[in-house]
Amino acid sequence: MIKVVIAGGGWSGCGAALAAAKAGAQVMMLERTDMLLGTGLVGGIFRNNGRYTAAEEAIAMGGGDLFVAMDANSRHKGISFPGHNHASLYDVNTMEPLVRKVLQNYGITIKTLTRAVDVQKYGKKIKAIILDGGEVVSGDVFVDTTGTAGPMGNCLRYGNGCSMCILRCPSFGPRVSLAARAQVKEVMGQKADGTFGAMSGSCKLNKDSLSQEIREKLESAGVVVIPVPENLIKAGALYKKACSQYAIAEYAANLVLLDTGHCKLMTSYFPLDELRAIPGLENARYEDPHAGSMGNSVRYLGIAPCDNTLKVDGVENLFCAGEKAGVFVGHTEAVVTGLLAGHNAVRYCLDMQYLELPRSLATGDIIAFVHDQMASSEGLRLRYTFSGSVYFDRMKLRALYSSDRNQIGERVAQCGLTDVYGRCLV
């Protein structure tokens, strides 16, 4: 059988594994920590704004299993908060075991506590991945979904230091990029001021540390917006965020709280003493990152150059997805790029023409648009997501945004891509 090896078990790695297995390959996914989903373990927002369109495109193309799982595990559906409509919030506490079962049902081998540290490369092909400890894992084709955050030294250099975030580098070792180990020169995203990286956009508060009034409102409505006292407003912090869709004035003037199982605080960090000065948060405690007073993980420090089929430049049998494939933000963006990378990995082994999604679909347009934008330093300073900022504006301008499931399905059908991810190629 064709053997596809995926490094990284975040949302993009899960999407790649799913698509490769559906296409008929034997799939092994390597994850350095003890759980899948990566930042999806503390994320939880999907179907907001243009992410609804992208999720429905993936479903129509036969790759919707992960979105169906999110829908089934949602605490709230169809909610609105500043700048965002018809959002769903999945439960971050119970999502990972459900996704693991979905992947195992397709026969995917999942190896956690397994950190890739190097590759064996001959000519322009990777032959195997070398694991921490010396074990060698061979494959026919590889997908790099290792992300762009960490290790701790980068968080110190480009952020405020290690904040003990969900990536847990001190416990499980630093991220290692397959592309970089294969001598691919990676690209770094930039902040608005030209410095490198960007800080993850939210923190988690323990719900029991909130006032009863806030907790009850949060669990019933899914969202609570609390005005920030004028002396505590920190507008400058917005421009450090990876999630530009939340870098708008409302998120400086207010604390936006979302119920994802924990209380999701939509800011990269907030000094604890100042947080506790706000009524209802007198006893607030951070769940993730544990040092939420000082920051969060720093991302976009290792983007692999790739084409619109997500094949990495300079290596014949390496594909990439998620943040590794471009300056993308979000779980939905990770899943849809993962699906394409995993599918094309199987096409590589069968000597088939790679699938490039058309720009008449939002999922195809965002990949091509982001790669175009990344050719300039100005483009590397922006963040791209279906849910807001530059790309959502483009979606609306190009009439790609829709929350009509039937209309989205018809658009996919017109491209001849209905169930393309659901067909066995082998």
TORTOR-976510 format. One record per residue (C-alpha): residue number from 1; residue in one letter; x, y, z negated. Coordinates in steps of 0.1 Angstrom, whole numbers, always signed. Layout:
<pts>
@num:NUM&residu:A&x:X&y:Y&z:Z
...
</pts>
This chain:
<pts>
@num:1&residu:M&x:+0&y:+0&z:+0
@num:2&residu:I&x:+9&y:+36&z:+4
@num:3&residu:K&x:+23&y:+49&z:-30
@num:4&residu:V&x:+16&y:+85&z:-39
@num:5&residu:V&x:+34&y:+98&z:-70
@num:6&residu:I&x:+22&y:+130&z:-86
@num:7&residu:A&x:+42&y:+149&z:-111
@num:8&residu:G&x:+20&y:+169&z:-134
@num:9&residu:G&x:-14&y:+160&z:-149
@num:10&residu:G&x:-31&y:+194&z:-150
@num:11&residu:W&x:-62&y:+202&z:-130
@num:12&residu:S&x:-43&y:+204&z:-97
@num:13&residu:G&x:-26&y:+170&z:-104
@num:14&residu:C&x:-60&y:+155&z:-112
@num:15&residu:G&x:-74&y:+169&z:-79
@num:16&residu:A&x:-44&y:+155&z:-59
@num:17&residu:A&x:-47&y:+121&z:-76
@num:18&residu:L&x:-84&y:+119&z:-69
@num:19&residu:A&x:-81&y:+128&z:-32
@num:20&residu:A&x:-52&y:+104&z:-26
@num:21&residu:A&x:-70&y:+76&z:-43
@num:22&residu:K&x:-102&y:+82&z:-22
@num:23&residu:A&x:-80&y:+82&z:+9
@num:24&residu:G&x:-69&y:+47&z:+1
@num:25&residu:A&x:-35&y:+51&z:-16
@num:26&residu:Q&x:-21&y:+36&z:-47
@num:27&residu:V&x:-16&y:+66&z:-70
@num:28&residu:M&x:+6&y:+72&z:-100
@num:29&residu:M&x:+3&y:+104&z:-120
@num:30&residu:L&x:+31&y:+114&z:-144
@num:31&residu:E&x:+24&y:+138&z:-173
@num:32&residu:R&x:+50&y:+149&z:-197
@num:33&residu:T&x:+26&y:+156&z:-226
@num:34&residu:D&x:+1&y:+133&z:-243
@num:35&residu:M&x:-30&y:+147&z:-225
@num:36&residu:L&x:-42&y:+156&z:-190
@num:37&residu:L&x:-55&y:+190&z:-178
@num:38&residu:G&x:-27&y:+213&z:-189
@num:39&residu:T&x:-41&y:+248&z:-194
@num:40&residu:G&x:-75&y:+233&z:-187
@num:41&residu:L&x:-73&y:+220&z:-223
@num:42&residu:V&x:-79&y:+256&z:-234
@num:43&residu:G&x:-95&y:+272&z:-203
@num:44&residu:G&x:-131&y:+262&z:-197
@num:45&residu:I&x:-145&y:+288&z:-173
@num:46&residu:F&x:-158&y:+278&z:-139
@num:47&residu:R&x:-185&y:+285&z:-113
@num:48&residu:N&x:-181&y:+323&z:-121
@num:49&residu:N&x:-185&y:+345&z:-90
@num:50&residu:G&x:-168&y:+330&z:-60
@num:51&residu:R&x:-157&y:+299&z:-79
@num:52&residu:Y&x:-193&y:+287&z:-74
@num:53&residu:T&x:-187&y:+288&z:-37
@num:54&residu:A&x:-154&y:+270&z:-39
@num:55&residu:A&x:-168&y:+242&z:-61
@num:56&residu:E&x:-197&y:+236&z:-38
@num:57&residu:E&x:-173&y:+235&z:-8
@num:58&residu:A&x:-153&y:+208&z:-26
@num:59&residu:I&x:-184&y:+188&z:-34
@num:60&residu:A&x:-197&y:+190&z:+2
@num:61&residu:M&x:-162&y:+178&z:+14
@num:62&residu:G&x:-164&y:+147&z:-8
@num:63&residu:G&x:-141&y:+158&z:-35
@num:64&residu:G&x:-165&y:+170&z:-61
@num:65&residu:D&x:-160&y:+144&z:-89
@num:66&residu:L&x:-141&y:+168&z:-111
@num:67&residu:F&x:-167&y:+195&z:-108
@num:68&residu:V&x:-195&y:+171&z:-115
@num:69&residu:A&x:-176&y:+161&z:-146
@num:70&residu:M&x:-173&y:+198&z:-156
@num:71&residu:D&x:-210&y:+203&z:-150
@num:72&residu:A&x:-219&y:+173&z:-171
@num:73&residu:N&x:-197&y:+186&z:-200
@num:74&residu:S&x:-208&y:+222&z:-200
@num:75&residu:R&x:-218&y:+240&z:-232
@num:76&residu:H&x:-234&y:+269&z:-213
@num:77&residu:K&x:-245&y:+274&z:-177
@num:78&residu:G&x:-254&y:+305&z:-157
@num:79&residu:I&x:-241&y:+330&z:-182
@num:80&residu:S&x:-228&y:+365&z:-175
@num:81&residu:F&x:-200&y:+385&z:-191
@num:82&residu:P&x:-182&y:+417&z:-180
@num:83&residu:G&x:-174&y:+414&z:-142
@num:84&residu:H&x:-187&y:+378&z:-139
@num:85&residu:N&x:-220&y:+361&z:-131
@num:86&residu:H&x:-234&y:+326&z:-131
@num:87&residu:A&x:-205&y:+312&z:-151
@num:88&residu:S&x:-204&y:+278&z:-167
@num:89&residu:L&x:-183&y:+270&z:-197
@num:90&residu:Y&x:-171&y:+234&z:-202
@num:91&residu:D&x:-163&y:+220&z:-236
@num:92&residu:V&x:-125&y:+221&z:-239
@num:93&residu:N&x:-125&y:+196&z:-268
@num:94&residu:T&x:-142&y:+168&z:-249
@num:95&residu:M&x:-132&y:+174&z:-212
@num:96&residu:E&x:-99&y:+156&z:-211
@num:97&residu:P&x:-111&y:+121&z:-220
@num:98&residu:L&x:-139&y:+124&z:-195
@num:99&residu:V&x:-116&y:+134&z:-167
@num:100&residu:R&x:-92&y:+105&z:-176
@num:101&residu:K&x:-121&y:+81&z:-172
@num:102&residu:V&x:-131&y:+95&z:-138
@num:103&residu:L&x:-95&y:+90&z:-125
@num:104&residu:Q&x:-91&y:+55&z:-140
@num:105&residu:N&x:-124&y:+45&z:-123
@num:106&residu:Y&x:-105&y:+51&z:-90
@num:107&residu:G&x:-77&y:+29&z:-101
@num:108&residu:I&x:-52&y:+57&z:-107
@num:109&residu:T&x:-23&y:+49&z:-129
@num:110&residu:I&x:-18&y:+76&z:-155
@num:111&residu:K&x:+15&y:+77&z:-174
@num:112&residu:T&x:+15&y:+103&z:-202
@num:113&residu:L&x:+46&y:+111&z:-223
@num:114&residu:T&x:+65&y:+107&z:-191
@num:115&residu:R&x:+87&y:+137&z:-181
@num:116&residu:A&x:+102&y:+139&z:-146
@num:117&residu:V&x:+137&y:+154&z:-148
@num:118&residu:D&x:+153&y:+149&z:-114
@num:119&residu:V&x:+148&y:+134&z:-79
@num:120&residu:Q&x:+167&y:+110&z:-57
@num:121&residu:K&x:+168&y:+126&z:-23
@num:122&residu:Y&x:+182&y:+112&z:+10
@num:123&residu:G&x:+183&y:+137&z:+38
@num:124&residu:K&x:+151&y:+156&z:+38
@num:125&residu:K&x:+131&y:+129&z:+19
@num:126&residu:I&x:+126&y:+122&z:-18
@num:127&residu:K&x:+130&y:+85&z:-25
@num:128&residu:A&x:+122&y:+85&z:-62
@num:129&residu:I&x:+117&y:+105&z:-94
@num:130&residu:I&x:+141&y:+101&z:-123
@num:131&residu:L&x:+124&y:+102&z:-157
@num:132&residu:D&x:+137&y:+115&z:-190
@num:133&residu:G&x:+154&y:+84&z:-203
@num:134&residu:G&x:+167&y:+72&z:-169
@num:135&residu:E&x:+138&y:+52&z:-155
@num:136&residu:V&x:+134&y:+56&z:-117
@num:137&residu:V&x:+99&y:+58&z:-101
@num:138&residu:S&x:+99&y:+53&z:-64
@num:139&residu:G&x:+72&y:+63&z:-39
@num:140&residu:D&x:+64&y:+70&z:-3
@num:141&residu:V&x:+52&y:+106&z:-8
@num:142&residu:F&x:+52&y:+130&z:-38
@num:143&residu:V&x:+31&y:+159&z:-50
@num:144&residu:D&x:+45&y:+186&z:-72
@num:145&residu:T&x:+19&y:+199&z:-96
@num:146&residu:T&x:+43&y:+208&z:-124
@num:147&residu:G&x:+31&y:+244&z:-127
@num:148&residu:T&x:+51&y:+275&z:-131
@num:149&residu:A&x:+52&y:+281&z:-168
@num:150&residu:G&x:+80&y:+274&z:-194
@num:151&residu:P&x:+104&y:+264&z:-206
@num:152&residu:M&x:+107&y:+284&z:-239
@num:153&residu:G&x:+136&y:+304&z:-227
@num:154&residu:N&x:+115&y:+319&z:-200
@num:155&residu:C&x:+88&y:+329&z:-224
@num:156&residu:L&x:+115&y:+347&z:-245
@num:157&residu:R&x:+130&y:+364&z:-214
@num:158&residu:Y&x:+98&y:+374&z:-196
@num:159&residu:G&x:+73&y:+375&z:-225
@num:160&residu:N&x:+74&y:+378&z:-262
@num:161&residu:G&x:+89&y:+345&z:-271
@num:162&residu:C&x:+75&y:+310&z:-276
@num:163&residu:S&x:+40&y:+313&z:-291
@num:164&residu:M&x:+35&y:+275&z:-294
@num:165&residu:C&x:+9&y:+273&z:-267
@num:166&residu:I&x:-10&y:+243&z:-253
@num:167&residu:L&x:+20&y:+235&z:-230
@num:168&residu:R&x:+39&y:+224&z:-261
@num:169&residu:C&x:+74&y:+225&z:-247
@num:170&residu:P&x:+90&y:+221&z:-282
@num:171&residu:S&x:+72&y:+188&z:-287
@num:172&residu:F&x:+73&y:+173&z:-252
@num:173&residu:G&x:+102&y:+189&z:-234
@num:174&residu:P&x:+103&y:+216&z:-208
@num:175&residu:R&x:+86&y:+215&z:-174
@num:176&residu:V&x:+109&y:+204&z:-146
@num:177&residu:S&x:+101&y:+213&z:-110
@num:178&residu:L&x:+104&y:+186&z:-83
@num:179&residu:A&x:+107&y:+212&z:-56
@num:180&residu:A&x:+136&y:+229&z:-74
@num:181&residu:R&x:+153&y:+195&z:-80
@num:182&residu:A&x:+150&y:+188&z:-43
@num:183&residu:Q&x:+170&y:+220&z:-36
@num:184&residu:V&x:+140&y:+240&z:-25
@num:185&residu:K&x:+145&y:+277&z:-33
@num:186&residu:E&x:+114&y:+287&z:-53
@num:187&residu:V&x:+97&y:+321&z:-54
@num:188&residu:M&x:+88&y:+341&z:-86
@num:189&residu:G&x:+56&y:+361&z:-91
@num:190&residu:Q&x:+59&y:+396&z:-104
@num:191&residu:K&x:+41&y:+419&z:-127
@num:192&residu:A&x:+29&y:+453&z:-115
@num:193&residu:D&x:+61&y:+469&z:-126
@num:194&residu:G&x:+82&y:+445&z:-106
@num:195&residu:T&x:+94&y:+424&z:-135
@num:196&residu:F&x:+88&y:+386&z:-132
@num:197&residu:G&x:+61&y:+364&z:-145
@num:198&residu:A&x:+27&y:+370&z:-160
@num:199&residu:M&x:+11&y:+361&z:-193
@num:200&residu:S&x:-17&y:+336&z:-197
@num:201&residu:G&x:-49&y:+355&z:-201
@num:202&residu:S&x:-67&y:+342&z:-233
@num:203&residu:C&x:-64&y:+329&z:-268
@num:204&residu:K&x:-85&y:+305&z:-289
@num:205&residu:L&x:-100&y:+314&z:-323
@num:206&residu:N&x:-113&y:+288&z:-348
@num:207&residu:K&x:-151&y:+292&z:-348
@num:208&residu:D&x:-153&y:+286&z:-385
@num:209&residu:S&x:-131&y:+316&z:-391
@num:210&residu:L&x:-157&y:+339&z:-375
@num:211&residu:S&x:-186&y:+355&z:-394
@num:212&residu:Q&x:-218&y:+335&z:-394
@num:213&residu:E&x:-236&y:+361&z:-373
@num:214&residu:I&x:-209&y:+361&z:-345
@num:215&residu:R&x:-207&y:+323&z:-346
@num:216&residu:E&x:-244&y:+317&z:-343
@num:217&residu:K&x:-247&y:+343&z:-315
@num:218&residu:L&x:-218&y:+328&z:-297
@num:219&residu:E&x:-232&y:+293&z:-298
@num:220&residu:S&x:-266&y:+303&z:-287
@num:221&residu:A&x:-257&y:+328&z:-259
@num:222&residu:G&x:-223&y:+316&z:-249
@num:223&residu:V&x:-208&y:+351&z:-250
@num:224&residu:V&x:-203&y:+379&z:-276
@num:225&residu:V&x:-189&y:+413&z:-267
@num:226&residu:I&x:-175&y:+433&z:-296
@num:227&residu:P&x:-163&y:+469&z:-291
@num:228&residu:V&x:-127&y:+475&z:-301
@num:229&residu:P&x:-121&y:+505&z:-324
@num:230&residu:E&x:-105&y:+533&z:-304
@num:231&residu:N&x:-73&y:+532&z:-324
@num:232&residu:L&x:-68&y:+495&z:-316
@num:233&residu:I&x:-73&y:+497&z:-278
@num:234&residu:K&x:-42&y:+485&z:-259
@num:235&residu:A&x:-49&y:+492&z:-222
@num:236&residu:G&x:-13&y:+486&z:-212
@num:237&residu:A&x:-16&y:+449&z:-222
@num:238&residu:L&x:-40&y:+443&z:-193
@num:239&residu:Y&x:-12&y:+445&z:-167
@num:240&residu:K&x:+8&y:+417&z:-183
@num:241&residu:K&x:-20&y:+392&z:-177
@num:242&residu:A&x:-20&y:+364&z:-151
@num:243&residu:C&x:-58&y:+367&z:-149
@num:244&residu:S&x:-63&y:+399&z:-130
@num:245&residu:Q&x:-100&y:+393&z:-128
@num:246&residu:Y&x:-101&y:+401&z:-165
@num:247&residu:A&x:-76&y:+430&z:-163
@num:248&residu:I&x:-104&y:+456&z:-161
@num:249&residu:A&x:-113&y:+484&z:-185
@num:250&residu:E&x:-141&y:+464&z:-203
@num:251&residu:Y&x:-115&y:+439&z:-215
@num:252&residu:A&x:-94&y:+467&z:-231
@num:253&residu:A&x:-124&y:+485&z:-247
@num:254&residu:N&x:-140&y:+452&z:-260
@num:255&residu:L&x:-132&y:+418&z:-273
@num:256&residu:V&x:-150&y:+394&z:-250
@num:257&residu:L&x:-156&y:+360&z:-268
@num:258&residu:L&x:-168&y:+329&z:-249
@num:259&residu:D&x:-180&y:+296&z:-264
@num:260&residu:T&x:-158&y:+268&z:-249
@num:261&residu:G&x:-159&y:+246&z:-280
@num:262&residu:H&x:-134&y:+270&z:-296
@num:263&residu:C&x:-140&y:+307&z:-294
@num:264&residu:K&x:-122&y:+319&z:-263
@num:265&residu:L&x:-108&y:+354&z:-268
@num:266&residu:M&x:-103&y:+370&z:-234
@num:267&residu:T&x:-70&y:+387&z:-241
@num:268&residu:S&x:-34&y:+374&z:-239
@num:269&residu:Y&x:-26&y:+383&z:-275
@num:270&residu:F&x:-39&y:+405&z:-303
@num:271&residu:P&x:-20&y:+412&z:-336
@num:272&residu:L&x:-38&y:+393&z:-363
@num:273&residu:D&x:-39&y:+421&z:-388
@num:274&residu:E&x:-56&y:+443&z:-363
@num:275&residu:L&x:-79&y:+416&z:-352
@num:276&residu:R&x:-90&y:+411&z:-388
@num:277&residu:A&x:-98&y:+448&z:-391
@num:278&residu:I&x:-127&y:+443&z:-367
@num:279&residu:P&x:-161&y:+436&z:-385
@num:280&residu:G&x:-169&y:+399&z:-383
@num:281&residu:L&x:-133&y:+388&z:-377
@num:282&residu:E&x:-120&y:+395&z:-412
@num:283&residu:N&x:-110&y:+358&z:-415
@num:284&residu:A&x:-100&y:+351&z:-379
@num:285&residu:R&x:-75&y:+324&z:-372
@num:286&residu:Y&x:-58&y:+315&z:-339
@num:287&residu:E&x:-61&y:+279&z:-326
@num:288&residu:D&x:-41&y:+283&z:-294
@num:289&residu:P&x:-16&y:+297&z:-290
@num:290&residu:H&x:-7&y:+293&z:-327
@num:291&residu:A&x:+12&y:+326&z:-326
@num:292&residu:G&x:-15&y:+344&z:-308
@num:293&residu:S&x:-5&y:+377&z:-324
@num:294&residu:M&x:+25&y:+378&z:-301
@num:295&residu:G&x:+16&y:+364&z:-268
@num:296&residu:N&x:+9&y:+334&z:-246
@num:297&residu:S&x:+27&y:+313&z:-220
@num:298&residu:V&x:+44&y:+330&z:-192
@num:299&residu:R&x:+36&y:+318&z:-157
@num:300&residu:Y&x:+45&y:+321&z:-120
@num:301&residu:L&x:+82&y:+315&z:-125
@num:302&residu:G&x:+86&y:+287&z:-99
@num:303&residu:I&x:+64&y:+288&z:-68
@num:304&residu:A&x:+73&y:+264&z:-40
@num:305&residu:P&x:+73&y:+278&z:-5
@num:306&residu:C&x:+48&y:+258&z:+15
@num:307&residu:D&x:+26&y:+260&z:+45
@num:308&residu:N&x:-12&y:+260&z:+46
@num:309&residu:T&x:-14&y:+222&z:+45
@num:310&residu:L&x:+5&y:+225&z:+12
@num:311&residu:K&x:+36&y:+207&z:+25
@num:312&residu:V&x:+67&y:+221&z:+8
@num:313&residu:D&x:+92&y:+237&z:+31
@num:314&residu:G&x:+124&y:+217&z:+37
@num:315&residu:V&x:+112&y:+184&z:+23
@num:316&residu:E&x:+94&y:+160&z:+46
@num:317&residu:N&x:+74&y:+140&z:+20
@num:318&residu:L&x:+67&y:+166&z:-7
@num:319&residu:F&x:+34&y:+185&z:-12
@num:320&residu:C&x:+24&y:+209&z:-39
@num:321&residu:A&x:-8&y:+223&z:-55
@num:322&residu:G&x:-21&y:+247&z:-81
@num:323&residu:E&x:+2&y:+275&z:-92
@num:324&residu:K&x:+31&y:+256&z:-76
@num:325&residu:A&x:+16&y:+264&z:-42
@num:326&residu:G&x:+10&y:+301&z:-46
@num:327&residu:V&x:+0&y:+329&z:-70
@num:328&residu:F&x:-34&y:+313&z:-77
@num:329&residu:V&x:-54&y:+317&z:-109
@num:330&residu:G&x:-78&y:+292&z:-124
@num:331&residu:H&x:-90&y:+257&z:-127
@num:332&residu:T&x:-112&y:+258&z:-96
@num:333&residu:E&x:-82&y:+271&z:-76
@num:334&residu:A&x:-61&y:+243&z:-90
@num:335&residu:V&x:-86&y:+215&z:-81
@num:336&residu:V&x:-92&y:+226&z:-46
@num:337&residu:T&x:-56&y:+229&z:-37
@num:338&residu:G&x:-49&y:+196&z:-54
@num:339&residu:L&x:-75&y:+179&z:-33
@num:340&residu:L&x:-59&y:+192&z:-1
@num:341&residu:A&x:-24&y:+182&z:-12
@num:342&residu:G&x:-33&y:+147&z:-23
@num:343&residu:H&x:-53&y:+141&z:+9
@num:344&residu:N&x:-25&y:+153&z:+31
@num:345&residu:A&x:+1&y:+132&z:+12
@num:346&residu:V&x:-18&y:+101&z:+25
@num:347&residu:R&x:-20&y:+116&z:+60
@num:348&residu:Y&x:+18&y:+120&z:+59
@num:349&residu:C&x:+22&y:+82&z:+53
@num:350&residu:L&x:-1&y:+74&z:+82
@num:351&residu:D&x:+16&y:+98&z:+106
@num:352&residu:M&x:-17&y:+116&z:+110
@num:353&residu:Q&x:-21&y:+153&z:+117
@num:354&residu:Y&x:-23&y:+172&z:+84
@num:355&residu:L&x:-56&y:+188&z:+74
@num:356&residu:E&x:-55&y:+226&z:+74
@num:357&residu:L&x:-88&y:+240&z:+60
@num:358&residu:P&x:-103&y:+267&z:+83
@num:359&residu:R&x:-106&y:+303&z:+73
@num:360&residu:S&x:-143&y:+301&z:+77
@num:361&residu:L&x:-143&y:+283&z:+44
@num:362&residu:A&x:-134&y:+301&z:+12
@num:363&residu:T&x:-110&y:+273&z:+2
@num:364&residu:G&x:-92&y:+276&z:+35
@num:365&residu:D&x:-91&y:+313&z:+36
@num:366&residu:I&x:-77&y:+318&z:+1
@num:367&residu:I&x:-47&y:+295&z:+9
@num:368&residu:A&x:-39&y:+312&z:+41
@num:369&residu:F&x:-45&y:+347&z:+27
@num:370&residu:V&x:-23&y:+341&z:-4
@num:371&residu:H&x:+5&y:+327&z:+17
@num:372&residu:D&x:+3&y:+358&z:+40
@num:373&residu:Q&x:+3&y:+381&z:+10
@num:374&residu:M&x:+33&y:+364&z:-7
@num:375&residu:A&x:+55&y:+375&z:+22
@num:376&residu:S&x:+58&y:+409&z:+6
@num:377&residu:S&x:+69&y:+420&z:-29
@num:378&residu:E&x:+36&y:+439&z:-32
@num:379&residu:G&x:+17&y:+407&z:-26
@num:380&residu:L&x:+37&y:+388&z:-52
@num:381&residu:R&x:+26&y:+414&z:-78
@num:382&residu:L&x:-11&y:+405&z:-73
@num:383&residu:R&x:-31&y:+374&z:-86
@num:384&residu:Y&x:-56&y:+356&z:-64
@num:385&residu:T&x:-88&y:+340&z:-76
@num:386&residu:F&x:-122&y:+332&z:-63
@num:387&residu:S&x:-136&y:+349&z:-94
@num:388&residu:G&x:-125&y:+385&z:-91
@num:389&residu:S&x:-100&y:+411&z:-81
@num:390&residu:V&x:-84&y:+412&z:-46
@num:391&residu:Y&x:-96&y:+379&z:-33
@num:392&residu:F&x:-132&y:+380&z:-45
@num:393&residu:D&x:-135&y:+414&z:-28
@num:394&residu:R&x:-123&y:+398&z:+3
@num:395&residu:M&x:-147&y:+369&z:+0
@num:396&residu:K&x:-176&y:+393&z:-1
@num:397&residu:L&x:-163&y:+414&z:+27
@num:398&residu:R&x:-159&y:+383&z:+49
@num:399&residu:A&x:-193&y:+369&z:+39
@num:400&residu:L&x:-176&y:+338&z:+24
@num:401&residu:Y&x:-192&y:+343&z:-10
@num:402&residu:S&x:-225&y:+324&z:-16
@num:403&residu:S&x:-243&y:+308&z:-45
@num:404&residu:D&x:-267&y:+290&z:-21
@num:405&residu:R&x:-257&y:+253&z:-22
@num:406&residu:N&x:-275&y:+244&z:+10
@num:407&residu:Q&x:-259&y:+273&z:+29
@num:408&residu:I&x:-224&y:+263&z:+16
@num:409&residu:G&x:-231&y:+227&z:+27
@num:410&residu:E&x:-241&y:+238&z:+62
@num:411&residu:R&x:-210&y:+259&z:+65
@num:412&residu:V&x:-188&y:+228&z:+57
@num:413&residu:A&x:-208&y:+207&z:+81
@num:414&residu:Q&x:-203&y:+233&z:+109
@num:415&residu:C&x:-165&y:+228&z:+104
@num:416&residu:G&x:-169&y:+190&z:+107
@num:417&residu:L&x:-156&y:+185&z:+72
@num:418&residu:T&x:-185&y:+170&z:+54
@num:419&residu:D&x:-171&y:+142&z:+31
@num:420&residu:V&x:-136&y:+146&z:+46
@num:421&residu:Y&x:-121&y:+138&z:+11
@num:422&residu:G&x:-145&y:+109&z:+6
@num:423&residu:R&x:-133&y:+89&z:+35
@num:424&residu:C&x:-107&y:+61&z:+32
@num:425&residu:L&x:-79&y:+67&z:+57
@num:426&residu:V&x:-59&y:+35&z:+51
</pts>
